[in-house]
Amino acid sequence: MSQNSPDISIVVPVRDEVAAITALIEEIDAAMNGRSFEVIVVNDDSQDGTAKVLQSLEPRYPWLRSL
């Protein structure tokens, strides 16, 4: 594994989770504190603004990617 690759990858499938996604990302951040990790959120065509919330979170959490 390269030095820039995270030790842990967390894949989170979501659909219409606008009410819960921010809290989930904050909880993952707290739980993974000090570890090398990435979170890949797979958005399954949410219609409730989940994608917009994820986009707003990405600058704050550099380990977060949404697809």
N, C-alpha and C positions, 0 to 999 in steps of 0.2 A: 504494500500500500504506500502511496506517495505521502510525503510529509504534509501536504496541503489537504489531503483527503480526511474527512471526519472519521472518527472511530465508530460512530453510531449513526445510522440513518433511520429516521422515523417517517413512515408513510401514513398519511391520514386521509382517508376518503371522506368527502363531505358533500352534502346536498341540502341546500336551504337551511344552513346553520348560522345565519347572521346573528341570532340572539346568543349563541354559545361560542363562536369561534375566537373572539378576543380573549375570553377567560381561559379557553383551552390553550392558546398560545402562551399566555402568561404563566399558566400552571406548568407547561412543559419547560419554559425558561427557568422557572424556580427549581424544578426537579432535576434539571440537567446542569445546573450551575457548576462551572469548573470542568466540564467534560467537553470533548471535541465531538460535535454532533451537527446534524442537519435535519430539518423538517421539510418534507415534501408534501404539500397539501394538494390532493387531486380533487378538483372541483367538478362534480358531475352535473353540469348544466344547472346550477342553482339559479332560481328566479327571484330570490329575495334580497339581493345585494351582498351576498357572501363574497363574491369576487371583488367587489369594491372595497370591502373591509380588509380583505387579504392584501390587496394592493397598498392600502394605507399602512398596514403593519410591516410590510417588507423593509422599508427604510430603517425602522427601529430595530428590527431583528435580522441581522445579516445572514443568519443561518436558515432563514425561512425562504422557501420557494413555493410558488403556487402554479399549478398547471391547469 
